[in-house]
Amino acid sequence: MNSYFIHNESLALHVLESGEKNAELPSLLVVCGLWEPAERAIPLLSHLQGHIVAFSFRGRGLSSTPDSGYDLEDHLSDIETVVNYCGLAQYIVLGFSRGAAYSLAWSLRHQDQVRGLILVDQPPVHRAMSLETVEFWSSLVYQQVPLLNYIRREALQGMGREAREVDFSEQLPQLAIPVTLFAGRNPDSMISSDISDEVLEKYRTLVPCFTVVEFALSGHMIPDEEQAKYIAEVKRWMSETFR
């Protein structure tokens, strides 16, 4: 696994990359969630075959933390920087939580190069962040680690100031690529799933090529609560969709 930095203008972005590009299996671009650094994707990087790329968005992990630039377009520019530097073409995008909103926005614009999309427990919405939401994430301790160990307070505050809500529902019928939703189904999890029955039905109705994988033991944090199944389902989906 290689660890290195690339630049989006003045910002340094931390990238983790495993494997090499090959013609038989598409590359996998992992787009991490709200607070997650690239290192949160290490289980996928370690257990999946093929070429896999993960990175830390601005303000997360080892990446730079600008004073401003935290709306949707700014995060999409980070994805663009990684895609261009790594020479990704005909690749799969996997996005978790808020990263799934970024992934959906990116894939809608770049269907000429994205071959498939996995959305992990996220409605088709890029959410604004209220002051209360910023404070919630700033004070949250997850698995005995404060989230501010992973994301800077300045980044959360920047999203609170700048992030505007964008609902992608009307654009879902435009998706001409295979889309799979991983949905948590355990109502007793510490962090509950973001996929209601209504949201699931919206995806089923509006996305032309859609499947869902349900995780009965998970709420929102599927990559942690059912890690083995999570990795296995990514592997299965890639092999069955692109065999």
Backbone bond lengths (Angstrom), bond angles and torsions (degrees), N, CA, C in turn:
res aa  C-N    CA-C-N  psi(-1)  N-CA   C-N-CA  omega(-1)  CA-C   N-CA-C  phi
1 M - - - 1.461 - - 1.527 109.24 -
2 N 1.316 116.50 131.00 1.454 121.70 -179.75 1.526 110.40 -101.79
3 S 1.329 115.49 139.65 1.458 122.56 177.50 1.523 107.86 -123.47
4 Y 1.335 116.28 126.62 1.470 118.70 -177.08 1.527 109.99 -158.43
5 F 1.325 115.38 174.58 1.461 121.59 -179.05 1.521 110.17 -119.40
6 I 1.332 115.12 142.74 1.460 121.66 172.39 1.525 107.17 -127.45
7 H 1.332 116.61 171.44 1.460 118.95 -175.01 1.523 112.18 -122.40
8 N 1.322 114.40 131.13 1.460 122.93 167.73 1.516 105.56 -104.35
9 E 1.323 115.64 91.89 1.460 122.24 -169.79 1.533 108.42 55.55
10 S 1.335 118.58 -116.58 1.471 119.16 -175.87 1.526 112.96 -87.51
11 L 1.330 117.35 -5.33 1.464 120.59 -176.45 1.519 111.58 -90.00
12 A 1.322 116.66 135.24 1.462 121.82 172.04 1.523 108.38 -92.35
13 L 1.337 116.42 128.59 1.460 122.46 177.86 1.521 109.07 -114.16
14 H 1.323 116.30 130.58 1.459 121.53 179.99 1.520 109.89 -86.80
15 V 1.336 115.70 130.36 1.464 122.16 -176.58 1.522 109.71 -123.41
16 L 1.332 116.18 138.98 1.462 123.23 168.28 1.519 107.86 -115.37
17 E 1.323 116.69 135.24 1.465 120.94 -175.86 1.522 109.74 -141.05
18 S 1.317 116.54 132.80 1.460 120.71 176.51 1.517 109.52 -129.30
19 G 1.338 115.84 152.04 1.454 121.04 178.59 1.518 112.65 72.75
20 E 1.316 114.57 -177.05 1.461 121.33 -179.78 1.520 109.73 -131.14
21 K 1.323 115.81 149.77 1.462 120.58 178.22 1.524 109.76 -61.47
22 N 1.348 115.42 139.39 1.457 119.63 175.48 1.519 109.25 -145.65
23 A 1.317 115.63 160.18 1.460 121.21 -173.88 1.519 113.06 -76.26
24 E 1.330 117.99 -18.21 1.460 120.83 -173.74 1.527 113.49 -85.07
25 L 1.324 117.74 -28.03 1.461 120.99 -176.06 1.524 109.54 -134.98
26 P 1.332 118.03 128.38 1.465 119.46 179.30 1.526 111.48 -62.06
27 S 1.322 115.64 150.23 1.464 120.09 171.48 1.527 109.39 -65.64
28 L 1.330 115.75 158.05 1.461 121.84 177.07 1.522 108.64 -119.11
29 L 1.320 116.54 121.68 1.461 122.38 175.18 1.523 108.28 -102.02
30 V 1.329 116.53 118.27 1.464 122.00 -178.97 1.528 108.49 -97.77
31 V 1.323 115.60 121.55 1.464 121.87 -179.27 1.533 107.61 -109.02
32 C 1.308 115.82 109.97 1.465 121.38 -171.12 1.525 112.27 -75.28
33 G 1.333 115.24 166.81 1.452 122.33 -174.93 1.519 113.71 -79.13
34 L 1.320 114.70 -173.10 1.463 123.21 -173.17 1.516 113.64 -43.48
35 W 1.339 116.64 -54.36 1.465 121.16 -172.55 1.523 112.99 -107.14
36 E 1.310 117.75 -1.26 1.465 120.43 -167.35 1.531 113.55 -79.35
37 P 1.323 117.08 134.66 1.455 121.17 168.48 1.522 110.12 -83.85
38 A 1.318 116.11 169.75 1.470 121.16 -179.58 1.519 112.11 -56.70
39 E 1.328 116.53 -32.47 1.464 120.01 -176.56 1.531 113.14 -60.79
40 R 1.316 116.77 -21.18 1.467 119.61 177.89 1.528 111.70 -66.48
41 A 1.325 117.40 -16.52 1.466 121.23 179.01 1.524 112.57 -92.08
42 I 1.321 118.42 1.96 1.468 120.88 -176.72 1.529 112.72 -56.78
43 P 1.335 121.04 -39.55 1.472 118.29 176.58 1.529 113.27 -56.16
44 L 1.325 117.93 -39.41 1.467 120.32 176.21 1.522 110.89 -69.38
45 L 1.314 116.51 -44.61 1.465 120.83 179.90 1.524 111.38 -61.21
46 S 1.320 116.83 -32.14 1.464 121.34 -175.46 1.521 113.34 -84.67
47 H 1.335 117.63 -28.67 1.463 119.93 -170.66 1.528 114.71 -109.01
48 L 1.313 117.72 -13.35 1.461 119.91 -179.63 1.515 110.59 -98.85
49 Q 1.306 115.95 143.07 1.455 121.03 174.93 1.528 109.54 -82.69
50 G 1.327 114.77 161.69 1.454 119.62 177.13 1.516 112.20 95.40
51 H 1.315 114.41 -166.89 1.461 122.27 -174.68 1.527 109.49 -96.72
52 I 1.347 116.39 120.58 1.461 121.70 -176.05 1.525 109.06 -131.11
53 V 1.323 115.36 135.68 1.461 121.80 -179.97 1.525 108.88 -128.03
54 A 1.331 116.19 132.74 1.461 122.22 172.16 1.526 107.66 -133.27
55 F 1.314 116.47 158.89 1.466 119.35 -178.36 1.521 109.72 -154.32
56 S 1.319 114.65 162.04 1.463 121.08 174.58 1.523 109.12 -97.90
57 F 1.326 116.57 123.35 1.458 120.14 172.87 1.523 110.56 -61.81
58 R 1.310 115.63 163.91 1.469 122.47 172.91 1.534 110.23 -48.18
59 G 1.311 115.39 135.79 1.459 120.14 177.06 1.511 115.42 81.89
60 R 1.353 116.59 0.09 1.461 120.22 179.57 1.524 109.77 -120.03
61 G 1.330 115.25 153.71 1.457 120.15 173.52 1.513 112.71 52.97
62 L 1.331 115.35 -131.07 1.464 121.21 -177.51 1.519 113.01 -93.48
63 S 1.332 117.72 2.97 1.463 120.88 179.91 1.529 111.08 -76.40
64 S 1.332 115.14 162.23 1.466 120.81 179.70 1.522 111.74 -66.80
65 T 1.326 115.01 158.43 1.463 121.76 179.36 1.527 109.52 -122.24
66 P 1.326 117.53 96.95 1.468 119.20 178.54 1.525 111.22 -74.33
67 D 1.334 115.96 162.48 1.464 120.51 178.07 1.525 111.55 -71.92
68 S 1.336 116.68 -28.18 1.461 121.40 -179.96 1.521 108.35 -146.54
69 G 1.338 115.96 173.34 1.460 120.80 -179.35 1.516 112.15 101.98
70 Y 1.343 116.45 56.78 1.463 120.11 -174.70 1.530 113.32 -127.05
71 D 1.328 117.11 18.79 1.462 119.12 175.94 1.527 109.64 -86.91
72 L 1.308 116.33 -179.23 1.464 121.84 -177.29 1.520 111.86 -55.00
73 E 1.330 116.88 -48.92 1.466 119.96 -175.48 1.519 111.89 -62.15
74 D 1.314 117.15 -34.46 1.464 120.49 179.11 1.526 110.93 -65.77
75 H 1.322 116.54 -41.23 1.463 119.70 177.91 1.529 111.12 -69.53
76 L 1.331 116.89 -35.40 1.466 119.01 176.20 1.523 111.11 -64.87
77 S 1.319 117.23 -31.15 1.468 118.91 177.21 1.522 111.22 -68.26
78 D 1.340 117.86 -30.28 1.467 120.40 173.87 1.528 110.35 -66.05
79 I 1.344 116.68 -43.73 1.465 119.76 176.93 1.523 110.17 -60.33
80 E 1.317 116.84 -44.46 1.469 120.67 -179.40 1.524 111.23 -59.69
81 T 1.321 116.40 -40.81 1.460 120.59 179.24 1.523 111.11 -61.51
82 V 1.326 116.95 -43.59 1.466 121.47 -179.74 1.521 110.76 -67.66
83 V 1.322 117.29 -46.10 1.469 121.40 -179.70 1.520 110.72 -59.24
84 N 1.321 116.74 -45.53 1.463 120.10 -178.24 1.521 111.74 -68.14
85 Y 1.336 117.01 -43.57 1.465 119.46 -178.35 1.518 111.22 -64.34
86 C 1.327 116.87 -41.98 1.470 121.44 -176.73 1.525 112.70 -82.40
87 G 1.325 116.82 -3.63 1.460 120.08 178.81 1.514 113.11 63.57
88 L 1.327 117.26 36.66 1.464 120.42 -177.81 1.525 110.50 -74.33
89 A 1.316 115.39 133.12 1.466 122.52 175.71 1.517 107.28 -148.18
90 Q 1.324 116.43 138.12 1.467 120.74 -178.12 1.529 110.26 54.00
91 Y 1.314 115.96 62.51 1.461 123.18 -174.32 1.527 110.23 -122.19
92 I 1.317 115.06 165.72 1.461 122.91 176.21 1.524 108.30 -101.47
93 V 1.321 116.24 142.52 1.465 121.44 176.53 1.522 109.07 -112.57
94 L 1.325 115.91 128.90 1.464 122.31 174.16 1.514 107.97 -118.94
95 G 1.321 116.74 120.55 1.452 120.79 179.59 1.510 111.74 -123.23
96 F 1.319 116.21 134.37 1.466 121.95 178.97 1.517 110.17 -108.08
97 S 1.338 116.62 133.08 1.453 122.99 173.05 1.532 109.91 56.53
98 R 1.322 118.95 -128.99 1.466 119.84 -179.99 1.525 111.15 -59.86
99 G 1.332 116.31 -29.49 1.459 119.70 175.09 1.513 112.63 -62.17
100 A 1.346 117.30 -26.36 1.461 120.68 176.13 1.523 110.67 -70.27
101 A 1.332 117.48 -33.75 1.466 120.11 175.49 1.526 110.18 -65.63
102 Y 1.337 116.73 -43.35 1.464 119.53 175.36 1.529 110.37 -61.95
103 S 1.326 116.46 -41.42 1.467 121.38 -178.91 1.520 111.50 -64.17
104 L 1.322 116.48 -40.27 1.459 120.78 179.21 1.522 110.72 -65.49
105 A 1.316 116.63 -45.49 1.464 120.35 177.97 1.524 110.98 -60.19
106 W 1.334 116.13 -44.08 1.460 120.87 179.73 1.525 111.20 -63.72
107 S 1.310 117.07 -46.37 1.466 121.20 -175.38 1.523 111.70 -67.28
108 L 1.322 117.93 -36.12 1.462 120.44 176.96 1.522 111.40 -60.18
109 R 1.325 116.77 -33.04 1.466 121.05 -177.84 1.525 113.01 -87.78
110 H 1.337 117.13 -18.01 1.465 119.82 -170.40 1.526 111.92 -130.17
111 Q 1.309 116.78 44.62 1.460 120.03 -178.65 1.523 112.59 -69.36
112 D 1.328 116.65 -14.04 1.461 119.68 175.82 1.521 111.67 -70.57
113 Q 1.344 117.24 -19.39 1.464 119.65 -178.25 1.529 113.68 -121.17
114 V 1.330 117.94 -17.52 1.466 121.35 179.06 1.522 109.22 -91.19
115 R 1.321 116.73 126.14 1.468 121.14 -177.13 1.518 113.47 -96.15
116 G 1.299 117.80 -17.02 1.455 120.79 179.76 1.514 110.13 -171.08
117 L 1.335 115.94 160.54 1.458 121.14 -174.09 1.526 109.70 -139.17
118 I 1.331 115.94 128.15 1.461 122.16 173.13 1.526 107.66 -113.37
119 L 1.317 115.95 120.07 1.458 122.54 178.52 1.527 108.04 -106.96
120 V 1.314 116.75 124.18 1.464 120.68 -176.53 1.526 109.79 -106.28
121 D 1.334 115.02 103.74 1.457 124.87 171.50 1.525 113.38 52.29
122 Q 1.325 115.55 58.22 1.465 120.42 179.40 1.522 110.17 -146.42
123 P 1.337 118.26 128.18 1.462 120.55 171.56 1.532 110.00 -64.89
124 P 1.333 118.00 165.84 1.468 120.53 -178.77 1.527 111.76 -80.13
125 V 1.320 116.05 57.21 1.463 121.80 -174.91 1.526 109.77 -142.06
126 H 1.347 115.72 134.55 1.462 121.35 166.54 1.519 105.91 -95.75
127 R 1.318 116.13 112.32 1.457 120.57 -170.52 1.527 112.70 -87.26
128 A 1.322 114.64 145.06 1.454 119.83 163.49 1.528 107.75 -71.46
129 M 1.332 116.40 164.58 1.465 120.03 -179.54 1.523 109.64 -125.21
130 S 1.316 115.77 118.94 1.460 121.18 177.99 1.525 110.22 -75.71
131 L 1.325 115.81 167.61 1.462 120.47 176.38 1.521 110.30 -59.54
132 E 1.336 116.28 -38.28 1.462 120.58 179.29 1.526 111.15 -64.52
133 T 1.334 116.58 -38.99 1.465 120.50 178.24 1.520 111.05 -66.14
134 V 1.325 116.12 -42.47 1.467 120.44 177.45 1.523 110.12 -59.37
135 E 1.324 117.36 -44.52 1.461 120.83 -179.56 1.525 111.47 -67.27
136 F 1.337 116.81 -36.75 1.466 119.99 177.97 1.516 110.84 -58.91
137 W 1.339 116.33 -51.60 1.464 119.41 -177.88 1.528 111.51 -69.76
138 S 1.323 117.23 -32.39 1.466 120.13 179.94 1.523 111.95 -65.89
139 S 1.314 116.49 -30.69 1.468 120.16 -176.14 1.524 113.37 -100.93
140 L 1.331 117.67 -4.94 1.464 120.20 -174.52 1.527 111.79 -72.40
141 V 1.313 115.12 135.45 1.463 122.32 171.39 1.520 106.85 -110.52
142 Y 1.339 116.44 121.68 1.464 121.06 -176.69 1.520 108.91 -120.82
143 Q 1.306 116.49 126.33 1.462 122.40 -176.28 1.526 110.85 51.74
144 Q 1.329 115.13 43.17 1.469 125.22 176.31 1.528 113.48 68.31
145 V 1.327 117.12 15.24 1.467 120.72 178.89 1.530 108.81 -123.60
146 P 1.335 119.04 126.05 1.467 120.42 175.35 1.532 110.22 -61.67
147 L 1.331 116.18 136.73 1.465 118.41 -179.56 1.519 112.48 -62.56
148 L 1.326 117.09 -23.61 1.463 119.34 178.18 1.524 112.15 -68.26
149 N 1.325 118.39 -7.51 1.464 120.68 168.95 1.521 111.09 -71.87
150 Y 1.336 116.91 -20.54 1.463 121.76 -175.25 1.525 113.21 -108.68
151 I 1.319 116.78 -35.12 1.462 122.19 -178.81 1.519 108.47 -128.03
152 R 1.341 116.63 137.72 1.451 120.00 -179.85 1.533 110.73 -75.88
153 R 1.315 114.50 147.02 1.461 120.16 177.23 1.532 110.37 -57.34
154 E 1.327 116.53 -35.85 1.464 120.19 -179.78 1.524 111.85 -61.38
155 A 1.336 116.45 -34.21 1.463 119.98 178.80 1.527 110.65 -69.94
156 L 1.324 117.14 -43.36 1.463 120.17 177.11 1.525 110.91 -62.42
157 Q 1.317 116.57 -43.92 1.459 119.78 178.83 1.526 110.89 -65.44
158 G 1.336 116.57 -35.85 1.460 120.02 177.22 1.516 112.14 -63.18
159 M 1.333 116.56 -41.86 1.466 119.35 176.48 1.522 110.77 -66.37
160 G 1.328 116.57 -35.73 1.458 119.59 177.01 1.520 112.14 -61.97
161 R 1.325 116.94 -37.73 1.467 120.98 179.55 1.523 112.36 -77.14
162 E 1.343 116.59 -39.95 1.458 119.79 -163.24 1.525 115.66 -109.52
163 A 1.321 118.05 -27.95 1.468 119.45 -171.80 1.529 110.92 -68.91
164 R 1.321 115.68 123.97 1.464 121.87 178.10 1.522 109.64 -104.28
165 E 1.315 115.85 146.09 1.462 119.87 -178.91 1.522 110.70 -74.65
166 V 1.332 115.74 132.66 1.460 122.37 176.13 1.520 107.50 -131.68
167 D 1.327 116.63 121.78 1.460 122.21 177.69 1.524 108.27 -99.26
168 F 1.327 116.34 119.85 1.466 121.48 -176.94 1.529 113.12 -92.16
169 S 1.318 117.63 6.06 1.464 120.43 -172.56 1.525 112.57 -54.93
170 E 1.320 117.24 -44.34 1.462 120.09 -177.21 1.518 112.28 -67.22
171 Q 1.335 117.39 -20.37 1.463 120.75 -179.68 1.527 113.25 -91.20
172 L 1.325 117.85 -11.25 1.465 120.40 -176.43 1.528 113.34 -56.15
173 P 1.351 120.46 -38.89 1.467 119.24 178.85 1.527 113.86 -63.55
174 Q 1.338 117.36 -14.00 1.464 121.04 179.48 1.528 112.51 -79.34
175 L 1.320 117.24 -12.00 1.464 120.30 -177.81 1.523 110.01 -71.63
176 A 1.316 115.51 116.86 1.469 121.37 -179.92 1.519 111.31 -107.50
177 I 1.326 116.48 22.02 1.462 122.58 -179.68 1.527 108.76 -120.20
178 P 1.342 117.91 158.78 1.470 119.53 175.75 1.531 110.84 -65.55
179 V 1.314 115.88 133.20 1.464 121.84 179.63 1.525 108.78 -126.62
180 T 1.322 115.93 130.39 1.463 121.10 174.45 1.522 109.37 -122.70
181 L 1.309 115.75 135.75 1.460 122.26 176.13 1.520 109.20 -107.35
182 F 1.329 117.17 126.35 1.457 122.81 169.61 1.530 106.95 -93.36
183 A 1.337 116.51 120.52 1.461 120.65 -174.32 1.519 111.28 -122.33
184 G 1.330 116.78 125.02 1.455 121.16 174.02 1.517 110.64 -73.07
185 R 1.327 116.70 144.12 1.460 120.44 -175.30 1.529 113.60 -131.39
186 N 1.336 117.87 11.19 1.464 120.52 -179.86 1.533 109.80 -96.74
187 P 1.330 118.31 107.61 1.470 120.28 -176.93 1.526 113.49 -70.37
188 D 1.328 117.53 -11.48 1.460 120.92 -176.93 1.531 113.37 -96.22
189 S 1.324 117.72 3.64 1.467 120.29 179.76 1.528 110.97 -67.23
190 M 1.335 115.92 153.21 1.459 120.99 -178.96 1.527 111.05 -59.31
191 I 1.324 116.74 -43.23 1.462 122.19 175.47 1.524 106.41 -112.82
192 S 1.308 116.70 110.78 1.461 120.72 -172.07 1.524 111.70 -73.17
193 S 1.321 115.60 158.67 1.460 122.06 179.51 1.524 110.87 -63.47
194 D 1.329 115.92 148.22 1.464 121.91 174.88 1.524 112.07 -92.22
195 I 1.329 117.68 4.08 1.464 121.18 -176.70 1.529 109.94 -105.18
196 S 1.319 115.80 101.11 1.460 121.44 173.93 1.527 108.91 -81.47
197 D 1.316 116.30 168.38 1.466 119.67 175.60 1.527 110.53 -59.72
198 E 1.309 116.79 -35.64 1.469 121.39 179.86 1.525 111.28 -65.89
199 V 1.327 116.38 -43.85 1.468 120.17 178.36 1.519 110.44 -64.49
200 L 1.326 117.08 -42.86 1.461 120.61 179.17 1.520 110.80 -60.93
201 E 1.319 117.68 -42.28 1.464 120.98 179.11 1.527 110.86 -65.79
202 K 1.317 117.20 -35.17 1.463 120.52 177.15 1.525 110.50 -61.64
203 Y 1.326 116.55 -47.21 1.466 119.77 176.93 1.529 110.36 -59.33
204 R 1.316 116.93 -48.18 1.468 121.10 -176.94 1.532 111.11 -59.89
205 T 1.306 116.27 -38.34 1.460 121.03 -175.71 1.524 112.27 -77.31
206 L 1.321 116.60 -37.10 1.460 120.17 -168.39 1.524 115.02 -99.30
207 V 1.329 118.57 -26.68 1.470 120.09 -178.04 1.527 108.97 -89.09
208 P 1.335 118.07 121.59 1.475 120.35 -174.23 1.524 114.47 -61.04
209 C 1.337 117.70 -42.88 1.469 121.36 -177.70 1.528 107.89 -119.48
210 F 1.336 115.79 89.37 1.463 120.71 -168.21 1.517 111.71 -130.28
211 T 1.331 115.70 138.01 1.460 122.09 170.23 1.524 108.45 -134.85
212 V 1.321 115.84 158.86 1.458 120.59 177.97 1.519 108.90 -129.18
213 V 1.321 116.00 141.54 1.460 122.97 172.59 1.522 106.76 -118.56
214 E 1.320 116.53 121.11 1.458 121.00 -178.35 1.531 110.68 -96.70
215 F 1.333 115.25 140.40 1.463 122.68 179.72 1.525 107.56 -115.73
216 A 1.331 115.37 99.47 1.464 121.63 -171.05 1.523 113.35 -67.29
217 L 1.326 117.77 -24.95 1.465 121.32 -176.30 1.521 112.68 -98.03
218 S 1.320 117.29 2.77 1.463 121.55 -174.18 1.520 111.84 -115.91
219 G 1.337 114.22 152.18 1.444 121.47 163.42 1.517 107.41 -97.62
220 H 1.346 115.09 -119.97 1.464 119.60 -179.77 1.523 112.60 -77.77
221 M 1.329 116.89 -34.10 1.464 120.82 -169.88 1.528 111.79 -87.94
222 I 1.304 116.01 57.07 1.464 122.30 -178.22 1.530 113.11 -53.67
223 P 1.346 119.75 -43.89 1.469 118.93 -177.70 1.526 114.27 -60.43
224 D 1.327 117.18 -21.46 1.462 120.94 177.92 1.523 112.18 -100.01
225 E 1.322 116.41 -43.38 1.464 120.26 -172.12 1.529 112.64 -71.66
226 E 1.325 117.12 -31.83 1.464 120.87 176.18 1.529 108.99 -137.07
227 Q 1.327 115.13 61.51 1.456 119.92 -172.03 1.522 112.82 -60.48
228 A 1.320 117.99 -44.45 1.466 120.36 -177.82 1.527 110.97 -62.55
229 K 1.330 116.77 -44.86 1.466 119.75 178.52 1.521 110.81 -66.37
230 Y 1.330 116.61 -39.12 1.466 121.74 178.43 1.523 110.79 -56.33
231 I 1.320 116.59 -51.31 1.463 120.87 179.91 1.519 110.52 -63.82
232 A 1.333 116.79 -43.32 1.463 120.99 -178.92 1.521 111.64 -63.01
233 E 1.331 117.47 -38.54 1.465 120.30 -179.04 1.524 111.66 -71.75
234 V 1.323 117.45 -35.58 1.468 119.56 174.18 1.521 109.88 -62.65
235 K 1.331 115.40 -46.26 1.468 120.48 179.41 1.531 110.98 -61.03
236 R 1.333 116.28 -45.64 1.466 120.41 -178.97 1.524 111.23 -63.15
237 W 1.319 116.65 -45.21 1.461 120.60 -178.32 1.525 111.16 -62.07
238 M 1.320 116.15 -42.52 1.460 119.22 179.70 1.522 111.33 -64.89
239 S 1.325 117.01 -42.80 1.469 119.78 -177.30 1.523 111.37 -70.40
240 E 1.342 117.52 -38.56 1.460 119.96 -178.27 1.522 112.41 -76.53
241 T 1.313 116.83 -33.06 1.462 120.32 -177.45 1.518 112.02 -79.14
242 F 1.319 117.21 -29.98 1.461 119.94 -173.16 1.520 112.98 -124.73
243 R 1.318 117.62 26.42 1.460 119.70 178.64 1.528 110.17 -76.27
